[in-house]
Each structure stands twice: as structure tokens, then as C-alpha cells.
Amino acid sequence: MIRNPILPGFNPDPSICRVGEDYYVATSTFEWYPGVQIHHSRDLANWTLVRRPLERASQLDMRGNPDSCGIWAPCLSYADGLFWLVYTDVKRLDGNFKDAHNYIVSSPTIEGEWSDPVYVNSSGFDPSLFHDDDGRKWFLNMQWNHRTESYGGAPKHPAFDGILLQEWDPGTKALKGPIRNIFAGSPLGLVEGPHLFKRNGWYYLTTAEGGTGYSHAVTMARSRTIDGPYEMHPQIHLITSKDHPKAALQRAGHGQYVETPDGEAYHTHLCGRPLPPQRRCTLGRETALQKCIWKDDWLYLAQGGVVPDVEVPAPAEAVTEERPVRIRRDFDDPKLPPEFQWLRTPYPERLFSLTERPGHLRLFGRESIGSWFEQSLVARRQEHHSFRAETAVDFAPETYQQVAGLTHYYNRHKFHAIVVTLHEKLGRVVTIFSCPGDYPNSRMTFPVESGVSVPEAPIHLAMEVRDNDLQFFWHSAGSAEWRALGPVLDAGVISDEGGRGEHGSFTGAFAGVFAFDTSGRAKSADFDYVVYQVL
């Protein structure tokens, strides 16, 4: 069986591609760097992260991109001996405009170096590239209409002005021919995330609708010609949980069709797993996979209906590999461990080093936690509702403007952190910073005020998240006894639904280490290890 989600934690907008016996899924990374996660599988049940292809300044620079902007909805495909990756770099979220720029990169292999991007257009986001069987290539994206009352946090249907189609010429690396609006979507609205495929002489178009929250859906339509008109699926939606609030996988939508070598049908989709009582998806939007069947040249879920299942049949006998329950990273390698990312900048050497003090991750204090430009934060996805993260930091602040610590982080408005800093009277202290997501008037709070004096030695920091609750701990290098610090905090705000709600942001929770120095002196902090443990 395949157990969903196949990619737990923040892995939304899954685009799937098969080449021979190999399957690849590309997911959105938004403001996290490097851009786009690509996972690989041979059996559709077990997946391994193999590449983040947008990794250098010539490909991607997101400094200044607001929270929940950056890389939206990649589309991965294979044709002409190349892998093709299409993606959007979104430069604005709130207000009437999106400023969404679409690009194409390519590579002969997933694991190799990818090309510099080719700019395509900026008419809307969620692009995809379809390779027709006659050799022609077609570019699709949703069209954004700024003449509406839609804005970040409250999307309105008129802003999602249909799916555009235009031919793309790989020779000139440019669009050509007429631009056609081929699909306005269903009455559910907010049409986006288009993907095309062809079967038995039909062109099939799947789109995402209903927004990124609990009304999300995969909508399906077909046509005998690529530019339409497209007729709607008998059920309209192929996958959705919008009318089934008790389903285990909620917010189901935005995915892509794939066939096995034997012709079995599957469809990816994003999903969320809410926690009671507030139905917050603290793991963000995750990737799931559903078994499908064909009937009368229409695709249906194999189990019937439209609600996705947690367990679905695999195409062949597959033993689901057990994931490790405890991962310790000691930073002995000059490369960052594969699960870790940072924010926005293509110049990580200004943020951290794994060689200046061997066996440690050295962070250089830059701008404040929550900066949209240059923030020294290195973190990994939260993949479980209950987990413990732990680290040890060697840090000698000279002013209260120098801070280093461990954080449960979503964005500039939603984070909790246990930190080491300096207090004028108490000396070096361990304390808590908390920003509980009360957007747009969010302000940082200090649950233990000035904090607790600590000795001049490395300080061990930890946090335990149990569903909606977070507790911080610490101890000094000379003691092995963990001490709780501060009250139990609301871990549920570190979620899409925290703050202004499900459409206000749509990434995921991270656990990581950070340092900042708002004095501009770039004070460094050395982290000896990071542990992530399932509770």
C-alpha cells in the first residue's frame, strides 16, 4: 500500500513525472532556498529527496520577496532527452498585484546542473509545459486580473481570470502565436494550477480550484482540440474534501496525472492534516497520491467518490520503508545536511559556514529574524505533529542586539524561539521570543521577560511540540539536567491557518537554528549539532 501523505510536511503543489521506471515529484518551496524540491521513487510508496535545482544567483534571487512568495507551483516534465522545469517567482502577495514571473530551466539529468532560466511571461502564476505528440510545446498559466477586490488573505474569483494557452518555441526560446483563454473554471472558482495530458485522442486539463484552504479541489475537463472548448468532468471535481470535514486528508487539490509502465493511473494532490480543535494544519500542505481508474474516457478515484484515501494500492508489491524516528546532524560534512534550507538569498556564504569551525554550523548574525532580505536561519521541515528539536550553541553576545537560538518558525509574523543574548544587568541570558501571528499588527512578545542568567559556556536548547503545545528547555554544558523555560506556547499558530487564516499564508512549519546581529557587526554563533526526534 501507499500511505499518504507520501511527502509529509511542507511539500505543496506536486507535479509528477515518470521516465522509464523512475518517478519524480516536484513541489513548491516559496521563499526557501534552494528552490523546488524534487523527490524520486521507483515504487510510488517510498520517496527520497534528490535535488533542489534552483541553487545559484543566475537562477534565483528572492531577497525582498514577501512571506509566501517566491517559487510557486513548479511543473516537471521530460521530453527530447531533457527534464524541463517550469516555475513562477512571485514578488508580491498582498494588494491587487502579484508580479509573477514565469521561467523554464532544463537538464539532461535530475541530479545534474540545471540551466540558467529562460524568461517566458508574467501574465499569471502556476505555469506548466505540455509536450504534444506532434512535437509542439504549449505553455499554460492562470491569468491574474488586478482589477478586483482580491488580495492576500481574501482571494476573489474574478482575479483568477481563466487558463491561458500559448505555443512555446524551443528554438527561439520564446512564446509564439495567439494567446487563448481556454478554461474559465467551474462555479467553485479561483481556477489555477493547470496541467495538460493526452489520452485516446482527448486533451485532459486538470486545474486547482477553491483556494488553498478547506474548499480546495482538483477539477477536470477534456476536449478534442488543445484550445478547447473543454467539457467538465461528470463530477466536476476529481479530488476534493471540501464537503467532507471529517476526512483525514483535508484541503485536497492541485496535482497531476501519471501512468505506470503498465498503464495504471495515479494522481497527485496536496493535502493538509488538521489538528483539533481549531483545524490548524501545523504540517502545512503535504503531498499525497491517489489510485485512479478510467471509465468512459473519464478519470475517477479507484475507491469511488471524490474524497482522497490515506492508504491506496501501490502498482506493485512495495514495502513502505520506516522513516527514522531520530535524526542527529553533527555538521561534520562541509555540505549542509539535505533536509535543511535557508531563506531567499543565493549567497549562503554570508549566512553560514560549515568549515570555519569544523564540526559546527557557524551562523553569521545578519538582519533580524523575519527579515525578507538577509536572515541567518537554517532549518528543516516539521514532518510530525509531535517532535523534539535540540541543539547546542556556543555564543558570546556583546550587546542585546546580538541573538542566537532555536526556533519553531513559519514566517515573520509566526514564530517562537528560545535564544541566548545579553542583558545589561543579568549578563548572558536565555530567554524566549514569541510572535503569535496576530497579523497585521503582530508584535514580538517576551514570555519570560529578560530571561535567566546562564554561565559562560555552550548552552543546550530544546523544544518539544506536542500537537498544539510547545515547551522550551535548556541546560548549560556543565549540567545534563534539562530545565523547562517559560509557559507552554501555542504551536498551532505556526501554521497556514495561524494569524489571519488559511489564505493569508500557505507554506509550512520549520524547526531550525538562527542568529541575528542588528548592530551590523555580524557576530557569529556556533551550533554543535541539531537533533530532530519524533515524539
C-alpha positions in Angstrom: 0.0 0.0 0.0 0.9 3.6 -0.4 0.4 5.6 2.8 -0.5 9.3 2.5 1.0 11.8 2.6 3.9 10.4 0.6 5.8 13.6 1.3 5.0 14.8 4.8 5.5 18.3 5.9 5.6 21.4 3.7 5.6 19.9 0.2 2.7 21.5 -1.8 1.6 21.7 -5.5 3.0 18.3 -6.5 3.9 17.9 -10.2 4.7 14.2 -11.1 6.8 12.9 -14.0 7.7 9.3 -14.9 10.8 8.4 -17.0 11.0 4.7 -17.6 10.8 3.0 -14.1 11.6 6.3 -12.3 9.1 8.7 -10.8 9.8 12.2 -9.8 7.7 14.7 -7.9 8.5 18.5 -7.8 7.0 20.7 -5.1 6.9 24.4 -4.3 9.4 25.9 -1.9 8.2 29.5 -1.9 10.8 31.7 -0.1 13.0 28.8 1.0 16.4 28.4 -0.8 17.5 26.5 -2.9 14.3 26.5 -5.0 12.0 23.5 -5.8 12.2 20.1 -4.1 12.4 17.0 -6.3 11.8 13.6 -4.8 12.4 10.3 -6.5 10.7 6.9 -6.2 10.7 3.5 -8.0 7.5 2.2 -6.4 5.4 5.3 -5.7 5.4 4.3 -2.0 8.9 5.4 -0.9 10.4 8.7 -1.8 13.8 10.3 -1.4 14.8 14.0 -1.8 17.3 14.0 -4.7 17.6 17.6 -5.9 16.8 21.3 -5.4 17.7 22.6 -8.8 17.4 26.4 -8.4 20.6 26.9 -6.5 22.6 29.9 -7.8 22.1 33.6 -8.2 21.7 33.4 -12.0 18.7 31.1 -11.5 17.0 32.6 -8.4 17.3 35.6 -6.1 14.4 36.1 -3.7 15.8 38.8 -1.5 12.9 41.1 -0.7 10.2 38.6 -1.6 7.4 38.7 1.0 6.4 35.7 3.0 4.6 33.0 1.0 6.0 34.4 -2.3 8.9 33.1 -4.3 8.6 29.7 -6.1 5.1 28.7 -6.7 3.8 25.5 -8.4 6.6 24.0 -10.4 5.8 21.7 -13.3 8.3 18.9 -14.1 8.3 17.1 -17.4 10.5 15.0 -19.7 10.9 15.3 -23.5 13.6 15.4 -26.1 16.2 13.9 -23.8 15.7 16.7 -21.2 14.0 17.3 -18.0 12.0 20.5 -18.1 11.1 22.6 -15.1 8.6 25.5 -15.3 8.0 27.7 -12.3 6.9 31.1 -11.0 8.9 33.6 -8.9 6.2 35.7 -7.2 7.4 39.1 -6.0 4.2 40.3 -4.3 1.4 38.8 -2.2 -0.8 41.5 -0.8 -2.7 44.2 -2.7 -4.1 43.9 -6.1 -1.0 42.8 -7.9 1.1 39.6 -7.9 4.1 40.4 -10.1 4.5 36.8 -11.0 7.4 35.9 -13.4 7.5 32.6 -15.2 10.6 30.7 -16.2 11.9 27.5 -17.8 15.0 25.6 -16.9 16.2 22.2 -18.2 18.8 19.5 -17.6 19.6 16.1 -19.1 19.5 14.6 -15.6 17.7 15.4 -12.4 20.8 15.2 -10.3 23.0 17.3 -12.6 23.3 21.0 -13.0 20.3 22.8 -14.4 20.4 25.5 -17.0 20.0 29.2 -16.4 16.4 30.2 -16.6 14.6 31.3 -19.8 12.0 34.0 -19.1 8.6 33.2 -20.5 5.9 35.7 -19.3 4.3 37.4 -16.3 0.6 37.2 -17.0 -0.1 34.9 -14.1 1.2 32.1 -11.9 1.2 28.3 -11.8 2.7 27.6 -15.3 3.1 24.3 -17.0 4.6 23.0 -20.2 2.9 20.4 -22.3 4.8 18.4 -24.9 2.3 17.3 -27.6 2.8 14.1 -29.6 3.3 16.1 -32.8 6.4 17.7 -31.2 4.9 21.1 -30.4 5.1 22.5 -26.9 2.4 24.5 -25.2 2.7 26.8 -22.2 -0.1 27.3 -19.8 -0.7 29.6 -16.8 -3.6 31.1 -15.0 -4.2 34.8 -15.8 -4.3 37.3 -12.9 -6.8 40.2 -13.1 -5.7 43.0 -10.8 -9.0 44.9 -11.3 -10.7 43.2 -8.5 -11.0 43.2 -4.7 -8.9 40.1 -4.4 -5.9 40.5 -2.1 -3.6 38.3 0.0 -5.7 36.5 2.7 -9.0 37.0 0.8 -8.8 35.7 -2.7 -11.8 36.6 -5.0 -12.9 34.6 -8.0 -12.7 37.4 -10.6 -9.0 37.8 -10.1 -8.4 34.2 -11.4 -9.3 35.1 -15.0 -9.0 31.7 -16.6 -6.2 29.4 -18.0 -4.1 30.8 -20.8 -2.5 28.7 -23.6 0.2 29.7 -26.0 2.7 27.8 -28.1 6.4 27.8 -26.9 9.2 27.6 -29.4 12.2 25.7 -28.0 14.3 27.0 -30.9 13.8 30.7 -30.2 13.1 30.0 -26.6 10.0 32.3 -26.8 6.3 32.1 -27.0 4.7 32.5 -30.4 1.2 32.6 -31.9 -2.1 33.6 -30.4 -2.8 33.6 -26.7 -6.0 31.7 -25.9 -8.0 31.7 -22.7 -9.1 28.0 -22.8 -10.8 27.4 -19.5 -12.7 29.7 -17.1 -13.0 27.0 -14.4 -16.1 25.7 -12.6 -18.5 27.6 -10.4 -16.2 26.8 -7.4 -13.8 29.5 -8.8 -10.2 30.5 -8.1 -9.0 28.5 -11.1 -5.2 27.9 -11.1 -2.6 25.1 -11.3 -3.3 23.8 -14.9 -1.8 20.6 -16.2 -2.5 19.0 -19.6 -2.1 15.4 -20.8 -3.4 13.5 -23.8 -5.1 10.1 -23.9 -7.2 8.3 -26.6 -7.4 11.4 -28.7 -8.6 13.6 -25.8 -6.8 16.5 -24.2 -7.4 16.4 -20.5 -7.0 19.5 -18.4 -6.8 19.4 -14.6 -6.8 22.5 -12.5 -6.8 23.6 -8.9 -9.8 25.5 -7.6 -11.3 26.8 -4.4 -8.2 28.4 -3.0 -5.5 26.9 -0.8 -7.8 26.2 2.2 -10.6 23.8 3.0 -12.5 24.3 -0.3 -9.6 23.2 -2.4 -10.2 20.8 -5.3 -8.8 19.1 -8.4 -11.2 20.0 -11.3 -11.1 18.1 -14.6 -12.2 18.8 -18.1 -11.5 17.4 -21.6 -11.5 18.5 -25.3 -10.8 17.0 -28.7 -8.6 20.0 -29.5 -6.0 21.6 -27.3 -7.5 25.0 -27.4 -11.0 23.8 -26.4 -13.8 24.1 -25.8 -13.4 22.0 -22.7 -16.3 20.0 -21.2 -16.4 19.5 -17.5 -16.0 16.1 -15.8 -19.3 14.5 -14.8 -18.4 15.1 -11.1 -16.7 18.4 -11.9 -14.1 17.6 -9.3 -11.8 14.6 -9.4 -10.5 15.1 -5.9 -11.8 17.2 -3.0 -12.6 17.1 0.7 -14.5 20.3 0.7 -17.8 18.7 1.6 -16.3 16.1 4.0 -15.0 17.9 7.1 -14.2 14.6 8.9 -12.0 13.2 6.1 -8.4 12.5 7.3 -6.9 14.4 4.3 -8.3 17.9 4.0 -7.6 20.8 1.7 -7.2 18.3 -1.2 -6.3 19.8 -4.5 -3.7 20.9 -7.1 -2.0 17.8 -8.5 -1.1 16.0 -11.7 -1.8 12.7 -13.6 0.7 9.9 -14.1 0.6 6.4 -15.6 2.8 3.5 -14.6 4.6 1.5 -17.3 1.7 -1.0 -17.2 -0.9 1.8 -17.7 -2.2 2.1 -14.1 -3.4 5.5 -13.3 -2.5 7.7 -10.4 -3.0 11.4 -9.5 -1.0 13.5 -7.0 -2.6 16.2 -4.9 -1.7 18.4 -2.0 -3.4 18.0 1.3 -3.5 19.0 4.9 -4.0 17.2 8.2 -5.7 19.5 10.7 -5.4 19.3 14.4 -8.5 19.8 16.6 -10.0 22.0 18.0 -9.1 24.8 15.6 -8.4 22.7 12.5 -4.9 24.1 12.0 -2.6 22.2 9.6 0.6 22.6 11.5 2.5 20.5 9.0 1.5 22.8 6.1 0.4 21.5 2.8 1.7 18.0 2.1 1.8 15.7 -1.0 -0.5 12.7 -1.4 -1.1 10.2 -4.2 -4.4 8.6 -5.3 -5.1 5.4 -7.3 -7.4 6.1 -10.2 -9.4 4.2 -12.9 -10.7 5.1 -16.3 -14.4 4.9 -17.2 -16.0 6.2 -20.4 -12.7 8.2 -21.1 -13.0 10.0 -17.7 -10.7 9.6 -14.8 -12.2 8.6 -11.3 -10.7 7.8 -7.9 -10.4 4.0 -7.7 -12.3 4.0 -4.3 -15.2 5.9 -5.8 -16.4 9.4 -5.0 -14.0 12.4 -4.7 -12.6 12.1 -1.2 -8.9 11.1 -1.1 -7.8 8.0 0.9 -4.9 7.7 3.4 -4.0 4.2 2.1 -4.2 3.4 -1.6 -2.9 0.3 -3.6 0.6 0.5 -4.9 1.2 -0.5 -8.6 3.4 -3.5 -7.4 4.4 -5.1 -4.2 6.0 -2.4 -2.1 7.2 -2.4 1.5 6.9 1.1 3.0 10.3 1.9 4.5 10.2 3.1 8.1 11.4 6.6 8.5 14.0 7.2 11.2 12.4 8.5 14.5 15.6 10.4 15.5 18.0 12.2 13.2 21.1 13.9 14.6 23.3 16.1 12.5 26.8 16.9 13.8 27.9 19.1 10.9 31.0 17.1 10.2 30.5 17.4 6.4 31.3 20.6 4.6 27.9 20.4 2.9 24.6 21.3 4.7 22.5 18.2 5.5 20.0 17.6 2.7 16.9 18.3 4.8 18.0 21.9 5.7 17.3 25.1 3.8 17.6 28.8 4.4 15.7 31.8 3.2 15.7 33.8 0.0 19.3 34.6 -0.7 21.6 32.9 -3.3 24.6 33.9 -1.2 24.6 31.4 1.7 28.3 32.1 2.4 27.2 35.3 4.0 24.8 33.4 6.3 26.7 30.3 7.4 29.8 28.2 7.2 30.5 24.5 7.9 34.3 24.9 7.5 35.3 27.9 9.7 34.9 25.7 12.8 34.9 22.1 11.8 32.1 20.0 13.3 30.0 23.1 13.8 27.5 25.1 11.8 28.6 28.7 12.2 25.9 31.3 11.6 26.8 34.9 10.9 24.4 37.4 12.6 22.8 39.4 9.9 19.3 41.0 9.8 16.6 40.3 12.3 14.5 37.1 12.5 11.8 37.7 9.9 13.8 39.8 7.5 12.9 39.5 3.9 16.4 40.1 2.7 19.3 38.5 4.6 18.4 36.3 7.5 20.7 33.7 9.1 18.2 31.0 9.7 18.9 27.3 8.8 16.0 25.0 9.3 14.3 21.8 8.4 10.6 20.9 7.8 8.4 19.8 10.6 7.1 16.4 9.5 5.3 15.2 12.6 2.6 16.6 14.8 4.8 15.8 17.8 8.5 16.2 17.8 11.5 17.4 19.8 14.3 19.5 18.4 17.6 20.1 20.2 20.9 21.9 19.7 23.9 23.4 21.5 25.2 26.9 20.8 28.5 28.5 21.6 27.8 32.2 21.6 29.2 35.2 23.4 27.0 38.2 22.7 28.3 41.7 23.5 25.0 43.5 23.2 21.3 42.7 23.4 21.3 43.3 19.6 23.1 40.0 19.1 20.9 36.9 19.4 21.2 33.2 18.6 19.0 30.3 19.3 16.5 27.6 18.3 13.2 28.4 16.6 9.8 27.0 15.6 9.4 29.1 12.5 6.7 29.8 9.9 7.3 33.5 8.8 8.0 36.9 10.2 4.6 37.0 12.0 4.5 33.4 13.2 7.4 32.0 15.3 8.6 31.0 18.7 12.3 31.0 19.7 14.5 30.2 22.7 17.5 32.4 22.5 20.8 33.3 24.0 21.5 37.1 24.2 22.9 39.7 26.5 21.1 41.7 29.2 22.6 44.9 30.6 22.2 43.8 34.3 21.8 40.0 34.1 24.7 39.4 31.7 24.3 36.5 29.3 20.8 35.1 29.4 18.5 32.5 27.9 15.0 33.9 27.1 12.1 33.5 24.7 10.9 35.5 21.7 7.4 34.8 20.5 5.4 36.3 17.7 1.9 34.7 17.8 0.7 35.7 14.3 -1.8 38.5 15.0 -1.3 39.9 11.6 -1.2 42.8 10.5 -0.5 44.3 14.0 1.9 41.5 15.0 4.5 42.3 17.6 7.1 40.2 19.3 6.4 39.2 22.9 8.8 38.1 25.7 7.1 35.3 27.8 9.9 35.2 30.3 10.8 38.8 30.0 14.6 39.3 30.5 15.2 35.6 30.9 17.6 33.6 33.1 21.3 34.2 33.6 23.5 31.5 32.2 27.2 30.6 32.6 29.8 31.4 30.0 29.7 28.0 28.3 27.9 26.4 25.4 24.2 26.3 26.1 21.9 23.4 25.1 18.5 24.4 23.8 15.5 22.2 23.1 11.8 22.4 22.2 9.1 19.9 22.4 6.0 20.3 20.2 3.1 18.1 21.1 0.3 18.8 18.6 -0.8 22.4 19.5 1.6 22.8 22.5 5.2 23.9 22.6 7.6 23.9 25.6 11.1 25.2 25.6 14.0 23.7 27.6 17.7 24.5 28.3 20.7 23.4 30.2 24.3 24.5 30.4 27.3 22.5 29.2 28.2 21.7 32.8 24.8 20.1 33.6 22.8 17.4 31.9 19.5 18.3 33.6 17.1 19.9 31.2 15.1 22.8 32.6 11.8 24.0 31.3 11.7 27.7 30.3 8.6 29.7 30.2 5.0 28.8 29.7 3.5 26.3 27.2 3.1 28.3 24.0 0.6 27.8 21.2 2.3 25.8 18.5 -0.8 25.9 16.4 -0.2 29.4 15.2 2.9 28.1 13.4 0.6 27.0 10.6 -1.2 28.2 7.4 -4.3 28.9 9.5 -2.4 30.8 12.2 -2.7 34.6 12.2 -5.0 35.9 9.5 -6.2 32.5 8.3 -5.8 29.8 5.7 -5.5 32.1 2.7 -3.2 34.6 4.3 -0.1 32.3 4.0 0.5 28.8 2.7 3.9 27.3 3.4 4.7 25.3 6.5 6.4 25.0 9.8 10.2 24.6 10.3 12.5 23.8 13.2 15.9 25.4 13.0 18.7 27.5 14.3 19.3 31.2 13.7 21.4 34.2 14.6 21.0 37.9 14.1 23.0 41.0 14.9 21.2 44.2 14.3 24.2 46.2 15.4 25.7 45.3 12.0 28.8 43.6 13.5 27.9 40.1 12.1 28.6 38.4 15.4 28.8 34.6 14.8 27.3 31.7 16.7 28.5 28.1 16.5 26.0 25.3 16.7 27.4 21.9 17.6 24.6 19.7 16.4 20.8 19.6 15.6 18.5 16.7 16.6 15.0 16.1 15.2 13.2 13.4 17.1 9.6 12.1 16.7 7.7 12.0 19.9 
